[in-house]
Amino acid sequence: MTSTAEASTSNVEKKKPIVIITIGMAGAGKSTFVQQINSYLHSKEPPSPPYLLNLDPAVTSTPFAANIDIRDTVDYHRVMKEYNLGPNGGILTALNLFTTKFDQVLEYVEKSANEHE
């Protein structure tokens, strides 16, 4: 026989996050789209602020604050210079360098998610 508390907690499913990955060509409106979603989620009652990751090492600014920003760990211009690459090669190499640290990013995201529960 189970207690009422055990029964109620076993019936509660852990809410899974909604994940949106926005990709596209330069100037397609990715940043504007993410900014609009961010604004909408902050305006809801109660607010439901999203957890944002910026994975564009070449963007000069974003209209939203990212919780994790690739630019904090990889310097796109330095990568271009160090590896003698053009803009596209610099972006790809910066992303590859960032992926070597992605296990740390996932740990950080999981820790933050647990703190917000």
Helices and strands as residue ranges (DSSP letters): H 4-11, H 30-43, E 53-54, E 68-69, G 70-72, H 76-82, H 87-99, H 102-116
